C-alpha cells in the first residue's frame, strides 16, 4: 500500500477535528502547559536548558500526553503526564463529564526547587492548578476535584490532580473536513433523511 502526503494530512487533521474530543483536549492542554514559562522552568531539564531549547522541545520528554515513564533514568527527570476521559451524565444525553488527570512525577534527587525551597512536585501541581482551575481553556469551566500526593517508588514523588468539567457529548460528525451537527440521526453527508 502506497503512503501518500494526502494520507499523512488525513492523520494530522485529527488534531483539529471537532469530534475527536480526547485529541482536541490533549492539544489544548499541551498548549497551556508549553506556554507557561514557570512550568517549563520548574521542570528543570538541564540538558534542554544548556541548548536554549524552546518550550515545544519539552513535549515528549518532560510533558507527556499519557502516563508511562521509563523506570530506569540516567538523568534527573521531572514529568507532567496527563490523560483525559469521559463518561455520560445521567441528566443529559447531549453532555458528558470530562476528567483531566495530571500526574506530576519528580525524582527524589531533585525534589526541592532551589529558588523557592518548595517540593518540586507540589510547586508544579500548584502551577497546573493556577493554569487550569476555574478556567475555560478547554471549552467549559474546569474545576479541581482531587489533589493527592503519593510516591511511585523510592525514587519518585508524585502529585495527582483531577479536574472535571461538563462538555458536549460528541454532537458533531466530520467527514472529508466538513462537520455536521449530529443531534438526531447520522446520514452520509449530502444524503437527505427519508421522510
N, CA, C and O atoms as a DFTB+ gen file, in Angstrom:
780 C
 N C O
     1  1       0.838      -1.173       0.000
     2  2       0.000       0.000       0.000
     3  2       0.891       1.246       0.000
     4  3       1.774       1.392       0.845
     5  1       0.652       2.112      -0.932
     6  2       1.441       3.338      -1.043
     7  2       0.939       4.369      -0.034
     8  3      -0.265       4.579       0.105
     9  1       1.868       5.003       0.662
    10  2       1.551       6.040       1.645
    11  2       1.777       7.395       0.996
    12  3       2.880       7.693       0.537
    13  1       0.741       8.210       0.958
    14  2       0.836       9.488       0.260
    15  2       0.837      10.648       1.250
    16  3       0.547      10.482       2.435
    17  1       1.170      11.816       0.734
    18  2       1.109      13.030       1.546
    19  2      -0.336      13.294       1.982
    20  3      -0.566      13.810       3.075
    21  1      -1.296      12.948       1.145
    22  2      -2.709      13.101       1.494
    23  2      -3.066      12.206       2.680
    24  3      -3.836      12.609       3.552
    25  1      -2.507      10.993       2.716
    26  2      -2.730      10.095       3.848
    27  2      -2.176      10.703       5.135
    28  3      -2.816      10.657       6.186
    29  1      -0.990      11.265       5.036
    30  2      -0.366      11.915       6.200
    31  2      -1.226      13.087       6.669
    32  3      -1.448      13.246       7.870
    33  1      -1.708      13.900       5.746
    34  2      -2.547      15.050       6.091
    35  2      -3.847      14.603       6.748
    36  3      -4.358      15.265       7.652
    37  1      -4.380      13.469       6.282
    38  2      -5.602      12.951       6.887
    39  2      -5.372      12.637       8.365
    40  3      -6.196      12.995       9.206
    41  1      -4.266      11.976       8.687
    42  2      -3.962      11.672      10.088
    43  2      -3.731      12.951      10.894
    44  3      -4.206      13.066      12.024
    45  1      -3.007      13.907      10.322
    46  2      -2.757      15.178      11.015
    47  2      -4.037      15.964      11.271
    48  3      -4.111      16.735      12.228
    49  1      -5.036      15.775      10.429
    50  2      -6.290      16.518      10.582
    51  2      -7.006      16.175      11.882
    52  3      -7.843      16.953      12.340
    53  1      -6.701      15.038      12.483
    54  2      -7.359      14.665      13.727
    55  2      -6.983      15.587      14.887
    56  3      -7.651      15.572      15.921
    57  1      -5.928      16.387      14.734
    58  2      -5.584      17.385      15.752
    59  2      -6.633      18.487      15.811
    60  3      -6.781      19.149      16.838
    61  1      -7.359      18.688      14.720
    62  2      -8.300      19.803      14.630
    63  2      -9.750      19.384      14.436
    64  3     -10.630      20.245      14.447
    65  1     -10.032      18.110      14.262
    66  2     -11.397      17.652      14.008
    67  2     -12.184      17.739      15.304
    68  3     -11.781      17.175      16.321
    69  1     -13.303      18.444      15.268
    70  2     -14.037      18.731      16.491
    71  2     -14.716      17.523      17.125
    72  3     -15.138      17.609      18.279
    73  1     -14.836      16.406      16.422
    74  2     -15.468      15.247      17.030
    75  2     -14.469      14.262      17.647
    76  3     -14.861      13.167      18.052
    77  1     -13.213      14.623      17.724
    78  2     -12.185      13.810      18.377
    79  2     -11.801      14.493      19.686
    80  3     -10.729      15.088      19.796
    81  1     -12.687      14.401      20.676
    82  2     -12.523      15.166      21.907
    83  2     -11.221      14.901      22.637
    84  3     -10.580      15.842      23.105
    85  1     -10.811      13.640      22.747
    86  2      -9.596      13.367      23.507
    87  2      -8.375      14.022      22.862
    88  3      -7.535      14.576      23.571
    89  1      -8.262      13.970      21.556
    90  2      -7.125      14.589      20.867
    91  2      -7.185      16.106      20.990
    92  3      -6.176      16.748      21.280
    93  1      -8.367      16.681      20.771
    94  2      -8.529      18.136      20.876
    95  2      -8.174      18.613      22.281
    96  3      -7.437      19.587      22.433
    97  1      -8.686      17.943      23.303
    98  2      -8.414      18.347      24.687
    99  2      -6.927      18.227      25.006
   100  3      -6.349      19.107      25.645
   101  1      -6.316      17.143      24.561
   102  2      -4.889      16.974      24.835
   103  2      -4.056      18.046      24.130
   104  3      -3.050      18.504      24.673
   105  1      -4.464      18.445      22.934
   106  2      -3.752      19.524      22.229
   107  2      -3.901      20.851      22.980
   108  3      -2.946      21.622      23.073
   109  1      -5.095      21.117      23.513
   110  2      -5.310      22.353      24.281
   111  2      -4.497      22.343      25.570
   112  3      -3.886      23.347      25.933
   113  1      -4.492      21.193      26.265
   114  2      -3.704      21.067      27.494
   115  2      -2.226      21.278      27.192
   116  3      -1.536      22.008      27.903
   117  1      -1.751      20.640      26.143
   118  2      -0.354      20.782      25.722
   119  2       0.004      22.248      25.522
   120  3       1.049      22.703      25.986
   121  1      -0.854      22.984      24.838
   122  2      -0.583      24.402      24.574
   123  2      -0.492      25.201      25.862
   124  3       0.418      26.015      26.024
   125  1      -1.433      24.975      26.787
   126  2      -1.413      25.715      28.061
   127  2      -0.134      25.402      28.824
   128  3       0.502      26.316      29.350
   129  1       0.257      24.139      28.897
   130  2       1.472      23.764      29.629
   131  2       2.728      24.359      28.994
   132  3       3.580      24.913      29.690
   133  1       2.838      24.239      27.668
   134  2       4.046      24.724      26.987
   135  2       4.131      26.248      26.957
   136  3       5.226      26.799      26.849
   137  1       3.010      26.927      27.051
   138  2       3.010      28.393      27.063
   139  2       3.301      28.968      28.446
   140  3       3.415      30.185      28.598
   141  1       3.423      28.106      29.456
   142  2       3.643      28.567      30.826
   143  2       5.135      28.507      31.157
   144  3       5.687      27.435      31.403
   145  1       5.771      29.670      31.157
   146  2       7.227      29.711      31.372
   147  2       7.625      29.231      32.762
   148  3       8.743      28.750      32.947
   149  1       6.735      29.350      33.741
   150  2       7.045      28.898      35.096
   151  2       7.083      27.370      35.150
   152  3       7.961      26.789      35.788
   153  1       6.143      26.733      34.490
   154  2       6.140      25.270      34.440
   155  2       7.405      24.766      33.753
   156  3       8.062      23.851      34.250
   157  1       7.744      25.355      32.624
   158  2       8.957      24.945      31.896
   159  2      10.190      25.111      32.782
   160  3      11.049      24.229      32.824
   161  1      10.280      26.230      33.486
   162  2      11.432      26.490      34.364
   163  2      11.513      25.468      35.504
   164  3      12.587      24.939      35.789
   165  1      10.378      25.194      36.155
   166  2      10.374      24.308      37.321
   167  2      10.591      22.846      36.920
   168  3      11.009      22.044      37.755
   169  1      10.320      22.484      35.675
   170  2      10.628      21.122      35.222
   171  2      12.126      20.831      35.303
   172  3      12.531      19.678      35.451
   173  1      12.945      21.876      35.207
   174  2      14.384      21.785      35.498
   175  2      15.105      20.725      34.667
   176  3      15.786      19.856      35.209
   177  1      14.948      20.806      33.354
   178  2      15.664      19.889      32.468
   179  2      16.965      20.563      32.046
   180  3      16.988      21.383      31.129
   181  1      18.039      20.203      32.729
   182  2      19.349      20.841      32.496
   183  2      19.845      20.651      31.066
   184  3      20.446      21.560      30.494
   185  1      19.598      19.478      30.484
   186  2      20.053      19.221      29.113
   187  2      19.386      20.170      28.126
   188  3      20.047      20.709      27.239
   189  1      18.081      20.377      28.277
   190  2      17.376      21.288      27.374
   191  2      17.752      22.739      27.646
   192  3      17.831      23.547      26.722
   193  1      17.983      23.067      28.911
   194  2      18.394      24.439      29.251
   195  2      19.752      24.772      28.647
   196  3      19.970      25.895      28.194
   197  1      20.672      23.800      28.635
   198  2      22.024      24.023      28.085
   199  2      21.987      24.436      26.619
   200  3      22.811      25.235      26.172
   201  1      21.035      23.893      25.877
   202  2      20.971      24.180      24.441
   203  2      19.920      25.239      24.115
   204  3      19.522      25.398      22.961
   205  1      19.472      25.965      25.153
   206  2      18.445      27.001      24.961
   207  2      17.254      26.476      24.163
   208  3      16.807      27.095      23.198
   209  1      16.761      25.334      24.586
   210  2      15.642      24.699      23.888
   211  2      14.382      25.552      23.989
   212  3      14.194      26.310      24.941
   213  1      13.539      25.408      22.996
   214  2      12.233      26.063      23.008
   215  2      11.290      25.248      23.894
   216  3      11.538      24.072      24.162
   217  1      10.227      25.871      24.337
   218  2       9.250      25.178      25.190
   219  2       8.721      23.922      24.507
   220  3       8.516      22.905      25.170
   221  1       8.496      23.973      23.188
   222  2       7.987      22.805      22.456
   223  2       8.885      21.577      22.601
   224  3       8.411      20.446      22.491
   225  1      10.175      21.795      22.846
   226  2      11.119      20.689      22.985
   227  2      10.882      19.864      24.254
   228  3      11.358      18.734      24.353
   229  1      10.158      20.418      25.213
   230  2       9.853      19.698      26.446
   231  2       8.745      18.664      26.236
   232  3       8.598      17.734      27.030
   233  1       7.968      18.832      25.162
   234  2       6.892      17.894      24.880
   235  2       7.479      16.571      24.405
   236  3       8.320      16.544      23.506
   237  1       7.038      15.488      25.003
   238  2       7.565      14.163      24.683
   239  2       8.766      13.788      25.530
   240  3       9.209      12.640      25.504
   241  1       9.304      14.755      26.290
   242  2      10.431      14.486      27.187
   243  2      10.001      14.666      28.636
   244  3      10.087      13.728      29.429
   245  1       9.541      15.862      28.988
   246  2       9.071      16.148      30.342
   247  2       7.551      16.270      30.434
   248  3       6.968      16.034      31.493
   249  1       6.922      16.632      29.344
   250  2       5.474      16.780      29.297
   251  2       4.940      15.696      28.360
   252  3       5.240      15.678      27.166
   253  1       4.140      14.792      28.933
   254  2       3.707      13.606      28.196
   255  2       2.181      13.507      28.189
   256  3       1.554      13.630      29.241
   257  1       1.568      13.283      27.005
   258  2       0.115      13.157      26.939
   259  2      -0.365      11.735      27.250
   260  3      -1.323      11.251      26.647
   261  1       0.284      11.100      28.158
   262  2      -0.033       9.747      28.611
   263  2       0.709       9.526      29.910
   264  3       1.600      10.299      30.264
   265  1       0.347       8.478      30.618
   266  2       1.030       8.172      31.873
   267  2       1.841       6.895      31.693
   268  3       1.334       5.784      31.851
   269  1       3.110       7.083      31.359
   270  2       4.020       5.965      31.192
   271  2       5.425       6.537      31.221
   272  3       5.821       7.265      30.311
   273  1       6.170       6.216      32.249
   274  2       7.515       6.737      32.404
   275  2       8.461       5.553      32.508
   276  3       8.188       4.597      33.234
   277  1       9.572       5.615      31.785
   278  2      10.570       4.548      31.826
   279  2      11.137       4.444      33.236
   280  3      11.581       5.449      33.792
   281  1      11.134       3.252      33.825
   282  2      11.583       3.122      35.212
   283  2      13.072       3.417      35.419
   284  3      13.456       3.858      36.502
   285  1      13.909       3.187      34.421
   286  2      15.341       3.430      34.565
   287  2      15.691       4.768      33.945
   288  3      15.563       4.957      32.735
   289  1      16.135       5.697      34.781
   290  2      16.503       7.039      34.320
   291  2      17.983       7.276      34.620
   292  3      18.465       6.942      35.702
   293  1      18.690       7.845      33.670
   294  2      20.102       8.151      33.870
   295  2      20.288       9.595      34.311
   296  3      21.270       9.911      34.983
   297  1      19.382      10.457      33.952
   298  2      19.443      11.856      34.334
   299  2      18.235      12.186      35.206
   300  3      17.218      11.494      35.174
   301  1      18.370      13.252      35.978
   302  2      17.236      13.685      36.785
   303  2      16.111      14.090      35.856
   304  3      16.321      14.861      34.920
   305  1      14.939      13.586      36.104
   306  2      13.798      13.897      35.243
   307  2      12.601      14.236      36.105
   308  3      12.372      13.636      37.155
   309  1      11.865      15.190      35.647
   310  2      10.606      15.575      36.254
   311  2       9.576      15.579      35.135
   312  3       9.860      16.022      34.022
   313  1       8.392      15.089      35.429
   314  2       7.397      14.889      34.386
   315  2       6.047      15.476      34.772
   316  3       5.678      15.537      35.945
   317  1       5.336      15.899      33.756
   318  2       3.906      16.150      33.867
   319  2       3.257      15.237      32.842
   320  3       3.429      15.417      31.636
   321  1       2.512      14.258      33.330
   322  2       1.772      13.346      32.461
   323  2       0.299      13.717      32.575
   324  3      -0.169      14.098      33.648
   325  1      -0.422      13.606      31.481
   326  2      -1.850      13.910      31.558
   327  2      -2.656      12.992      30.655
   328  3      -2.198      12.547      29.602
   329  1      -3.876      12.726      31.108
   330  2      -4.835      11.910      30.372
   331  2      -6.199      12.553      30.479
   332  3      -6.459      13.321      31.406
   333  1      -7.070      12.245      29.536
   334  2      -8.451      12.702      29.604
   335  2      -9.364      11.486      29.463
   336  3      -9.025      10.514      28.788
   337  1     -10.516      11.558      30.105
   338  2     -11.516      10.505      29.954
   339  2     -12.896      11.134      30.103
   340  3     -13.039      12.234      30.636
   341  1     -13.897      10.425      29.628
   342  2     -15.265      10.935      29.626
   343  2     -16.205       9.881      30.152
   344  3     -15.944       8.684      30.034
   345  1     -17.303      10.331      30.735
   346  2     -18.436       9.459      30.969
   347  2     -19.700      10.277      30.789
   348  3     -19.720      11.490      31.003
   349  1     -20.748       9.585      30.392
   350  2     -22.021      10.269      30.167
   351  2     -22.613      10.673      31.502
   352  3     -22.442       9.988      32.511
   353  1     -23.306      11.787      31.489
   354  2     -24.044      12.166      32.678
   355  2     -25.455      11.627      32.542
   356  3     -25.974      11.511      31.431
   357  1     -26.061      11.307      33.629
   358  2     -27.412      10.754      33.595
   359  2     -28.466      11.830      33.362
   360  3     -29.586      11.531      32.949
   361  1     -28.099      13.088      33.630
   362  2     -29.056      14.170      33.458
   363  2     -29.290      14.510      31.996
   364  3     -30.350      15.032      31.650
   365  1     -28.332      14.227      31.136
   366  2     -28.424      14.715      29.768
   367  2     -27.729      13.771      28.802
   368  3     -26.655      13.245      29.095
   369  1     -28.356      13.560      27.635
   370  2     -27.712      12.768      26.589
   371  2     -26.783      13.623      25.748
   372  3     -25.947      13.098      25.012
   373  1     -26.924      14.935      25.852
   374  2     -26.132      15.824      24.996
   375  2     -24.872      16.338      25.677
   376  3     -24.085      17.051      25.055
   377  1     -24.667      15.987      26.950
   378  2     -23.471      16.414      27.673
   379  2     -22.797      15.211      28.321
   380  3     -23.421      14.177      28.557
   381  1     -21.530      15.371      28.596
   382  2     -20.768      14.334      29.286
   383  2     -19.788      15.005      30.235
   384  3     -19.507      16.198      30.115
   385  1     -19.275      14.236      31.170
   386  2     -18.300      14.749      32.125
   387  2     -16.896      14.414      31.623
   388  3     -16.578      13.258      31.346
   389  1     -16.077      15.435      31.515
   390  2     -14.677      15.277      31.138
   391  2     -13.842      15.287      32.404
   392  3     -13.992      16.165      33.253
   393  1     -12.961      14.306      32.525
   394  2     -11.998      14.260      33.637
   395  2     -10.604      14.413      33.050
   396  3     -10.218      13.678      32.141
   397  1      -9.857      15.370      33.573
   398  2      -8.473      15.591      33.165
   399  2      -7.605      15.214      34.360
   400  3      -7.733      15.800      35.436
   401  1      -6.734      14.250      34.174
   402  2      -5.881      13.779      35.260
   403  2      -4.437      14.151      34.943
   404  3      -3.883      13.729      33.928
   405  1      -3.841      14.938      35.818
   406  2      -2.425      15.279      35.718
   407  2      -1.687      14.463      36.761
   408  3      -2.081      14.437      37.927
   409  1      -0.619      13.797      36.347
   410  2       0.243      13.094      37.276
   411  2       1.607      13.762      37.198
   412  3       2.332      13.609      36.214
   413  1       1.948      14.503      38.243
   414  2       3.233      15.193      38.315
   415  2       4.194      14.249      39.017
   416  3       3.932      13.803      40.134
   417  1       5.306      13.946      38.362
   418  2       6.260      12.979      38.892
   419  2       7.632      13.650      38.939
   420  3       8.121      14.152      37.927
   421  1       8.243      13.654      40.120
   422  2       9.555      14.286      40.275
   423  2      10.516      13.346      40.966
   424  3      10.171      12.672      41.937
   425  1      11.730      13.318      40.443
   426  2      12.737      12.439      41.015
   427  2      13.221      12.986      42.350
   428  3      13.437      14.188      42.500
   429  1      13.386      12.096      43.312
   430  2      13.764      12.464      44.673
   431  2      15.093      13.218      44.716
   432  3      15.267      14.092      45.566
   433  1      16.044      12.903      43.814
   434  2      17.357      13.560      43.815
   435  2      17.248      15.073      43.623
   436  3      18.134      15.825      44.029
   437  1      16.149      15.508      42.999
   438  2      15.991      16.921      42.659
   439  2      14.633      17.437      43.158
   440  3      14.026      18.305      42.532
   441  1      14.168      16.898      44.280
   442  2      12.784      17.142      44.704
   443  2      12.558      18.568      45.212
   444  3      11.454      19.092      45.068
   445  1      13.559      19.201      45.794
   446  2      13.378      20.568      46.308
   447  2      13.801      21.566      45.238
   448  3      14.939      21.546      44.769
   449  1      12.869      22.440      44.857
   450  2      13.169      23.501      43.900
   451  2      14.007      24.539      44.640
   452  3      13.552      25.123      45.623
   453  1      15.227      24.767      44.170
   454  2      16.214      25.537      44.921
   455  2      15.853      27.009      45.126
   456  3      16.185      27.572      46.169
   457  1      15.196      27.637      44.179
   458  2      14.877      29.063      44.299
   459  2      13.773      29.335      45.318
   460  3      13.726      30.414      45.910
   461  1      12.883      28.359      45.526
   462  2      11.754      28.579      46.425
   463  2      11.809      27.743      47.694
   464  3      11.199      28.110      48.698
   465  1      12.528      26.625      47.668
   466  2      12.550      25.705      48.798
   467  2      11.290      24.854      48.876
   468  3      11.070      24.163      49.871
   469  1      10.455      24.898      47.829
   470  2       9.216      24.125      47.781
   471  2       9.485      22.794      47.083
   472  3      10.263      22.728      46.132
   473  1       8.840      21.749      47.558
   474  2       8.958      20.453      46.885
   475  2       8.486      20.616      45.441
   476  3       7.407      21.152      45.187
   477  1       9.301      20.151      44.505
   478  2       9.065      20.396      43.083
   479  2       7.702      19.857      42.608
   480  3       7.020      20.515      41.822
   481  1       7.309      18.673      43.078
   482  2       6.024      18.133      42.635
   483  2       4.860      18.976      43.166
   484  3       3.834      19.103      42.497
   485  1       5.013      19.550      44.357
   486  2       3.973      20.428      44.894
   487  2       3.920      21.746      44.116
   488  3       2.838      22.263      43.838
   489  1       5.076      22.280      43.773
   490  2       5.129      23.543      43.036
   491  2       4.560      23.369      41.624
   492  3       3.789      24.210      41.161
   493  1       4.932      22.287      40.941
   494  2       4.368      22.037      39.610
   495  2       2.853      21.843      39.683
   496  3       2.122      22.334      38.822
   497  1       2.379      21.128      40.709
   498  2       0.938      20.939      40.880
   499  2       0.248      22.282      41.116
   500  3      -0.833      22.522      40.579
   501  1       0.854      23.150      41.907
   502  2       0.275      24.475      42.157
   503  2       0.218      25.298      40.871
   504  3      -0.748      26.026      40.642
   505  1       1.250      25.184      40.030
   506  2       1.255      25.903      38.753
   507  2       0.186      25.365      37.807
   508  3      -0.451      26.136      37.090
   509  1      -0.010      24.063      37.802
   510  2      -1.067      23.460      36.973
   511  2      -2.436      23.916      37.479
   512  3      -3.311      24.283      36.694
   513  1      -2.605      23.887      38.800
   514  2      -3.875      24.338      39.371
   515  2      -4.136      25.797      39.004
   516  3      -5.254      26.160      38.639
   517  1      -3.112      26.622      39.100
   518  2      -3.253      28.033      38.754
   519  2      -3.621      28.212      37.281
   520  3      -4.385      29.113      36.934
   521  1      -3.080      27.357      36.420
   522  2      -3.317      27.481      34.980
   523  2      -4.695      26.961      34.557
   524  3      -5.254      27.457      33.579
   525  1      -5.256      25.977      35.264
   526  2      -6.474      25.321      34.789
   527  2      -7.717      25.534      35.658
   528  3      -8.827      25.582      35.127
   529  1      -7.558      25.661      36.975
   530  2      -8.725      25.682      37.852
   531  2      -9.605      26.903      37.591
   532  3      -9.125      28.036      37.591
   533  1     -10.871      26.666      37.375
   534  2     -11.883      27.688      37.089
   535  2     -11.575      28.490      35.828
   536  3     -11.914      29.670      35.733
   537  1     -10.932      27.842      34.867
   538  2     -10.707      28.482      33.565
   539  2     -11.546      27.751      32.525
   540  3     -12.044      26.653      32.774
   541  1     -11.695      28.363      31.373
   542  2     -12.442      27.718      30.293
   543  2     -11.557      27.453      29.076
   544  3     -12.045      27.450      27.946
   545  1     -10.260      27.231      29.298
   546  2      -9.351      26.924      28.190
   547  2      -9.782      25.673      27.430
   548  3      -9.488      25.531      26.243
   549  1     -10.471      24.778      28.110
   550  2     -10.859      23.507      27.497
   551  2     -12.299      23.530      27.000
   552  3     -12.874      22.480      26.711
   553  1     -12.878      24.712      26.901
   554  2     -14.225      24.856      26.364
   555  2     -15.252      25.240      27.407
   556  3     -16.067      26.132      27.173
   557  1     -15.225      24.586      28.546
   558  2     -16.115      24.883      29.657
   559  2     -15.251      25.054      30.899
   560  3     -14.050      24.788      30.858
   561  1     -15.841      25.489      31.989
   562  2     -15.077      25.729      33.211
   563  2     -14.588      24.411      33.806
   564  3     -15.387      23.521      34.095
   565  1     -13.277      24.291      33.988
   566  2     -12.670      23.127      34.625
   567  2     -12.524      23.414      36.119
   568  3     -12.134      24.513      36.514
   569  1     -12.841      22.417      36.942
   570  2     -12.795      22.581      38.387
   571  2     -11.958      21.454      38.992
   572  3     -12.144      20.283      38.663
   573  1     -11.042      21.822      39.875
   574  2     -10.221      20.828      40.570
   575  2     -11.092      20.068      41.561
   576  3     -11.714      20.675      42.432
   577  1     -11.142      18.736      41.435
   578  2     -11.967      17.924      42.332
   579  2     -11.137      16.987      43.203
   580  3     -11.655      16.398      44.152
   581  1      -9.843      16.848      42.882
   582  2      -8.993      15.969      43.686
   583  2      -7.538      16.400      43.535
   584  3      -7.094      16.772      42.450
   585  1      -6.804      16.341      44.652
   586  2      -5.390      16.692      44.675
   587  2      -4.742      15.802      45.725
   588  3      -4.896      16.042      46.923
   589  1      -4.018      14.777      45.286
   590  2      -3.439      13.822      46.226
   591  2      -1.964      13.616      45.947
   592  3      -1.513      13.685      44.804
   593  1      -1.221      13.363      47.010
   594  2       0.213      13.084      46.898
   595  2       0.432      11.589      47.063
   596  3      -0.314      10.908      47.766
   597  1       1.465      11.094      46.404
   598  2       1.839       9.691      46.568
   599  2       3.295       9.541      46.154
   600  3       3.943      10.508      45.756
   601  1       3.789       8.346      46.251
   602  2       5.138       8.072      45.749
   603  2       5.037       6.919      44.769
   604  3       4.232       6.003      44.938
   605  1       5.867       6.983      43.746
   606  2       5.889       5.919      42.741
   607  2       6.720       4.749      43.271
   608  3       6.311       3.591      43.187
   609  1       7.867       5.068      43.805
   610  2       8.763       4.099      44.426
   611  2       9.693       4.911      45.317
   612  3       9.342       6.022      45.716
   613  1      10.856       4.389      45.634
   614  2      11.791       5.133      46.490
   615  2      12.442       6.310      45.776
   616  3      13.082       7.144      46.416
   617  1      12.284       6.385      44.457
   618  2      12.986       7.409      43.693
   619  2      12.109       8.563      43.223
   620  3      12.634       9.631      42.909
   621  1      10.791       8.385      43.164
   622  2       9.928       9.413      42.593
   623  2       8.757       9.749      43.509
   624  3       8.096       8.863      44.050
   625  1       8.514      11.055      43.671
   626  2       7.322      11.545      44.371
   627  2       6.317      11.979      43.309
   628  3       6.690      12.373      42.204
   629  1       5.050      11.899      43.660
   630  2       4.012      12.198      42.690
   631  2       2.909      13.035      43.330
   632  3       2.656      12.941      44.531
   633  1       2.274      13.833      42.525
   634  2       1.066      14.549      42.934
   635  2       0.067      14.379      41.799
   636  3       0.389      14.645      40.641
   637  1      -1.133      13.941      42.124
   638  2      -2.152      13.677      41.116
   639  2      -3.279      14.695      41.274
   640  3      -3.896      14.803      42.334
   641  1      -3.532      15.431      40.208
   642  2      -4.599      16.426      40.178
   643  2      -5.679      15.932      39.226
   644  3      -5.381      15.460      38.129
   645  1      -6.936      16.043      39.649
   646  2      -8.053      15.669      38.788
   647  2      -8.972      16.882      38.651
   648  3      -9.446      17.442      39.639
   649  1      -9.206      17.266      37.409
   650  2     -10.136      18.345      37.097
   651  2     -11.335      17.729      36.391
   652  3     -11.207      16.731      35.683
   653  1     -12.504      18.335      36.591
   654  2     -13.696      17.901      35.875
   655  2     -14.381      19.097      35.241
   656  3     -14.305      20.223      35.733
   657  1     -15.042      18.822      34.150
   658  2     -15.909      19.811      33.515
   659  2     -16.968      19.059      32.723
   660  3     -16.770      17.903      32.348
   661  1     -18.079      19.711      32.473
   662  2     -19.114      19.137      31.625
   663  2     -18.973      19.729      30.239
   664  3     -18.727      20.925      30.085
   665  1     -19.129      18.892      29.238
   666  2     -18.910      19.321      27.865
   667  2     -19.924      18.635      26.949
   668  3     -20.635      17.724      27.371
   669  1     -19.984      19.077      25.704
   670  2     -20.887      18.475      24.731
   671  2     -20.523      17.015      24.491
   672  3     -19.350      16.644      24.524
   673  1     -21.524      16.204      24.254
   674  2     -21.337      14.772      24.073
   675  2     -21.264      14.402      22.590
   676  3     -22.200      13.821      22.040
   677  1     -20.153      14.741      21.956
   678  2     -19.908      14.373      20.560
   679  2     -21.133      14.600      19.683
   680  3     -21.676      13.657      19.107
   681  1     -21.552      15.821      19.588
   682  2     -22.724      16.175      18.796
   683  2     -22.362      16.473      17.353
   684  3     -23.216      16.889      16.569
   685  1     -21.107      16.265      16.997
   686  2     -20.617      16.628      15.671
   687  2     -20.000      15.407      15.008
   688  3     -19.363      14.587      15.670
   689  1     -20.188      15.290      13.716
   690  2     -19.538      14.249      12.918
   691  2     -18.853      14.937      11.759
   692  3     -19.469      15.733      11.051
   693  1     -17.582      14.636      11.562
   694  2     -16.802      15.251      10.495
   695  2     -16.440      14.210       9.458
   696  3     -15.984      13.114       9.786
   697  1     -16.652      14.569       8.193
   698  2     -16.272      13.696       7.096
   699  2     -15.717      14.575       5.987
   700  3     -16.344      15.556       5.588
   701  1     -14.559      14.223       5.501
   702  2     -13.899      14.978       4.430
   703  2     -13.756      16.450       4.790
   704  3     -13.909      17.325       3.937
   705  1     -13.458      16.717       6.069
   706  2     -13.215      18.083       6.507
   707  2     -14.457      18.922       6.748
   708  3     -14.351      20.104       7.074
   709  1     -15.645      18.322       6.590
   710  2     -16.897      19.047       6.801
   711  2     -17.560      18.484       8.053
   712  3     -17.782      17.277       8.157
   713  1     -17.875      19.366       9.002
   714  2     -18.529      18.946      10.241
   715  2     -20.018      19.235      10.157
   716  3     -20.444      20.281       9.669
   717  1     -20.807      18.267      10.654
   718  2     -22.250      18.465      10.702
   719  2     -22.722      18.193      12.122
   720  3     -22.104      17.414      12.848
   721  1     -23.811      18.830      12.517
   722  2     -24.416      18.579      13.803
   723  2     -25.169      17.260      13.721
   724  3     -26.011      17.072      12.842
   725  1     -24.869      16.363      14.622
   726  2     -25.452      15.023      14.582
   727  2     -26.386      14.832      15.765
   728  3     -26.224      13.895      16.548
   729  1     -27.349      15.708      15.893
   730  2     -28.195      15.675      17.074
   731  2     -29.383      14.724      16.969
   732  3     -30.035      14.466      17.981
   733  1     -29.685      14.203      15.807
   734  2     -30.807      13.269      15.684
   735  2     -30.335      11.963      15.069
   736  3     -30.286      10.941      15.753
   737  1     -29.988      11.980      13.797
   738  2     -29.508      10.786      13.124
   739  2     -28.313      11.159      12.275
   740  3     -28.208      12.288      11.796
   741  1     -27.431      10.225      12.091
   742  2     -26.293      10.457      11.212
   743  2     -26.630       9.957       9.816
   744  3     -27.141       8.849       9.648
   745  1     -26.345      10.765       8.839
   746  2     -26.540      10.385       7.447
   747  2     -25.237      10.674       6.721
   748  3     -24.429      11.489       7.166
   749  1     -25.051      10.011       5.624
   750  2     -23.903      10.330       4.793
   751  2     -24.042      11.776       4.367
   752  3     -25.128      12.218       3.992
   753  1     -22.936      12.520       4.424
   754  2     -23.014      13.931       4.049
   755  2     -23.601      14.072       2.657
   756  3     -23.215      13.358       1.731
   757  1     -24.516      14.978       2.521
   758  2     -25.158      15.211       1.237
   759  2     -26.401      14.362       1.049
   760  3     -27.208      14.648       0.165
   761  1     -26.578      13.312       1.867
   762  2     -27.738      12.450       1.750
   763  2     -28.848      13.000       2.640
   764  3     -28.586      13.371       3.784
   765  1     -30.032      13.058       2.158
   766  2     -31.160      13.581       2.931
   767  2     -31.845      12.449       3.679
   768  3     -31.896      11.308       3.222
   769  1     -32.363      12.802       4.833
   770  2     -33.128      11.821       5.591
   771  2     -34.434      11.552       4.888
   772  3     -35.057      12.453       4.326
   773  1     -34.836      10.305       4.928
   774  2     -36.129       9.974       4.300
   775  2     -37.251      10.459       5.189
   776  3     -37.165      10.388       6.415
   777  1     -38.304      10.952       4.564
   778  2     -39.448      11.497       5.315
   779  2     -40.242      10.395       5.965
   780  3     -41.237      10.665       6.637
